[in-house]
Amino acid sequence: MRVITVTDRDQPEISDYSRLTDVALRRVSEPEGGLYIAESPKVIGRALAAGHRPRSVLVLERWLPRMAELFRDYPEITVFTGEPELLESLTGFNLHRGALAAMHRPPLAPVAELVRDASTIVVLEDVVDHTNVGAIFRSVAGLGADAVLISPRCADPLYRRSVRVSMGTVFQVPWTRMEEWDEALPALKQAGFHLAALALSDDAVSLADFAANRPEKVALVMGTEGDGLSSRALAAADTEVMIPMLHGVNSLNVAAASAVALWALENARLQ
């Protein structure tokens, strides 16, 4: 590895890591520049295992031996290190997890390719909270769904918080961004998916009843925090599904709802 000691946070070669707390800058620079930031050796290792290509690493000095092991197949990688106070002023937060890696984003697969052999997929409409997106990916990985499709305005699964909350499962779950609903949902129907919208409505069937008679191919459509699914998404749905609640609570957080719904669908499939 080529190790460079950072002595000035304005060094141009470390610009990938600067001002990480500026959300607006990050949203522009990462997707458009083809980069994302992976945090912690565990997450970086999962990204590498998924075939993602590293650009550089920013690391506390005591983690250098671990980085040498982790990047043994990338001898050309540049590793930046420096005093903890300087790295914190550079990134905007305490680098207590030891390391950050700037990773090249892999190209996203077309929707048709991603769902070709799938039986259960999750569709997220404008879920803007990165923590919820990461938690949903963890549920998808752990409970057996095949892929995640996200709307154009959905939060970025490769945002640091999403990756961290997902425990790196965003690297193992196939996902892609869709076009707008007018094109995306009809395409899913044409591919044979039954669109099940998780929503509160008078016409909604209970999750238990839907799971007991689940169609062969299900697209579980989930909406943004607070407002839920748009009228266009609900109009396109084949069935509206609800999770019955008790004690005056009308709904679960979208990430928790994804876990409950996926467990019910997977349990029904296995029986």
C-alpha positions, -999 to +999 in steps of 0.1 A: +000+000+000+010+036-006+006+053+028+003+091+028+002+111+061-023+139+061-010+171+075-035+196+060-072+189+057-072+210+025-049+186+006-066+181-028-061+143-029-083+138+002-112+158-011-134+126-013-135+127+025-140+163+032-172+179+046-189+145+050-215+162+072-227+183+042-256+163+030-263+184-001-227+181-012-226+144-006-257+137-025-242+155-055-206+143-053-212+106-046-238+096-072-226+119-099-190+112-092-195+075-091-184+072-054-197+062-021-181+061+014-178+027+033-173+030+070-155+005+093-133-025+084-163-048+085-184-028+060-154-022+038-146-059+038-182-067+027-180-042-001-148-057-014-163-092-011-192-080-033-167-070-059-168-032-054-136-014-064-118+008-039-104+042-047-086+051-015-088+046+023-087+071+052-076+053+084-063+059+119-027+048+122-034+019+146-056+003+119-029+003+092-020-034+098-057-043+094-059-023+062-028-041+048-046-074+053-080-062+040-065-047+008-039-073+001-054-078-034-052-040-041-015-032-037-020+000-057-044+014-032-036+048-015-041+049+023-043+082+040-036+084+077-031+112+102-038+124+138-073+117+150-081+154+156-071+163+120-091+135+105-121+145+126-119+181+114-116+168+078-146+144+079-167+162+104-171+133+128-150+111+152-134+083+132-140+059+160-148+030+137-112+031+124-115+036+087-133+051+057-129+039+022-139+058-010-154+031-032-164+033-069-201+027-074-209-004-094-233+002-124-270-004-115-287-033-133-318-027-154-350-035-135-360-063-159-326-081-154-329-078-116-364-092-113-362-119-140-358-148-116-373-132-085-403-143-066-404-117-038-392-081-043-395-049-022-404-016-039-397+016-019-414+048-029-397+079-017-384+065+016-361+094+025-347+083+059-314+066+054-317+046+086-350+031+074-335+023+041-306+005+057-329-014+081-352-025+052-322-039+034-312-059+064-347-073+066-346-082+029-313-100+033-324-118+065-359-127+055-355-140+020-366-113-005-347-114-038-343-077-047-351-041-038-363-015-063-362+022-052-380+052-066-360+082-081-364+102-049-357+074-024-327+078-001-294+064-013-287+028-001-250+035-003-251+065+019-229+059+050-258+056+075-278+033+052-248+010+048-240+010+085-275+003+097-278-025+071-247-041+085-233-041+050-262-061+035-268-034+009-238-050-008-253-085-010-289-075-018-295-068-056-311-034-060-316-007-086-334+026-091-366+026-112-380+051-136-412+069-125-443+049-115-460+054-149-433+032-164-420+011-135-452-004-121-467-015-154-434-032-162-435-051-130-470-063-137-459-073-172-431-094-155-458-113-136-456-096-102-487-091-080-483-055-066-492-056-029-493-021-014-487-019+023-513+007+033-541+016+057-574+017+039-609+004+042-603-021+014-570-035+027-568-072+035-549-084+065-513-095+060-521-129+074-549-135+049-528-122+020-498-143+030-519-174+033-529-171-003-498-153-016-493-151-054-463-168-069-446-135-076-451-106-051-438-070-052-443-055-017-447-018-023-439+005+007-442+042+010-425+072+026-425+078+063-456+097+074-476+101+042-473+065+030-478+055-006-488+080-033-522+078-050-505+067-082-489+037-064-521+028-047-540+030-080-515+006-096-517-019-067-534-052-072-541-056-035-538-033-005-524-050+026-524-040+062-508-052+094-535-053+121-525-033+151-535-031+188-539-005+216-548+023+193-515+022+173-524+025+136-491+015+120-455+005+123-424+023+112-418+014+076-386-006+084-404-026+111-433-031+088-410-045+061-397-071+085-431-082+096-444-084+060-414-102+047-415-128+075-452-135+068-446-139+031-415-161+036-432-182+062-462-188+040-440-197+011-422-224+031-453-240+044 
